Amino acid sequence: MTQDSSDVQILNVDEVEPVEVVPGIIRRRLPATDWARGWMYDFAPGTEWPEVDVHEGEERYYVISGEFIDRGQRLGPGSYVVFAPGSTHRPRTETGARMLGISILTP
């Protein structure tokens, strides 16, 4: 289901076309605005983000399922992480995991 108007966009995330980042990591680009971008990421068991992720602006993610290991912390469902501009990280998973990532844009 997709609904779009000038002030709201509604969709089923699993209907968004998946794009392989690297083998085992899938990204779905969600609708964006001038102020924020969002993605759904699915990591297969034993995968790691391909390089250190450097944040130009504020970035955050919410763990939906599975477990990520990021900056030495084990992050399970319900974990919410906020990164300041200029920060870095490289998430990985042993179990497989799904996250919603959001980048805040500076106008």
C-alpha positions in Angstrom: 0.0 0.0 0.0 1.3 3.4 -1.0 -0.4 6.7 -0.4 1.1 10.0 -1.4 -0.2 13.6 -1.1 1.5 16.9 -0.6 1.6 16.6 3.2 1.8 12.9 4.0 3.4 9.7 2.5 2.3 6.3 3.7 3.8 3.0 2.5 4.5 -0.6 3.5 8.3 -0.7 4.1 8.6 -4.2 2.8 7.1 -3.1 -0.6 10.0 -0.7 -1.1 12.5 -2.0 -3.6 15.5 -3.5 -1.8 19.0 -2.6 -2.9 22.0 -4.7 -1.9 24.7 -2.6 -0.2 27.1 -5.5 0.0 26.3 -9.2 0.1 24.1 -9.8 3.2 23.1 -6.1 3.7 19.9 -4.8 2.1 18.8 -1.1 2.1 15.3 0.3 1.3 15.2 4.0 0.7 12.2 5.5 2.4 10.4 8.8 1.4 12.5 11.9 2.3 11.9 15.5 3.0 14.1 18.6 2.9 14.8 18.0 6.6 15.3 14.2 6.9 16.1 11.0 5.1 15.2 7.4 6.2 16.2 3.9 5.3 15.3 0.4 6.4 18.4 -1.9 6.7 18.3 -5.7 6.9 21.6 -7.3 7.9 22.1 -11.1 7.4 23.8 -13.0 10.2 27.5 -12.4 10.4 27.6 -9.2 8.3 29.3 -5.8 9.0 28.8 -2.4 7.4 31.5 -2.3 4.6 33.4 0.8 6.0 33.4 3.2 8.9 30.3 5.4 8.6 31.1 9.1 9.1 28.2 11.4 9.8 28.2 14.8 8.3 24.9 15.6 10.1 23.0 14.1 13.0 22.1 10.4 12.5 20.1 8.0 14.5 18.8 4.4 14.3 16.3 2.2 16.0 16.8 -1.6 16.2 13.6 -3.3 15.2 14.7 -7.0 15.4 17.8 -9.0 16.0 21.0 -7.6 17.6 23.6 -5.1 16.4 27.0 -4.7 17.9 28.1 -1.1 17.5 31.0 0.7 19.3 31.3 -2.3 21.7 27.6 -2.2 22.7 25.1 -5.0 22.1 21.9 -3.4 20.9 18.7 -5.4 20.8 15.1 -4.6 19.7 14.0 -1.3 21.1 17.5 0.2 21.2 17.7 3.8 19.9 21.0 5.3 19.1 21.8 9.0 18.3 25.1 10.1 16.6 26.3 13.7 16.7 27.6 15.3 13.5 31.2 14.2 12.9 30.8 10.9 14.8 31.6 7.5 13.3 30.6 3.9 13.7 30.6 0.6 11.9 27.6 -1.7 12.9 27.8 -5.5 12.6 25.6 -8.4 13.7 26.2 -12.0 14.6 22.5 -12.9 14.6 21.0 -10.9 11.8 19.1 -7.7 12.5 16.8 -4.9 11.1 17.1 -1.2 11.8 15.4 2.0 10.8 18.0 4.7 10.1 17.3 8.4 10.0 19.6 11.2 8.9 18.7 14.8 10.0 19.6 17.3 7.3 20.8 20.9 7.8 18.8 23.3 5.6 
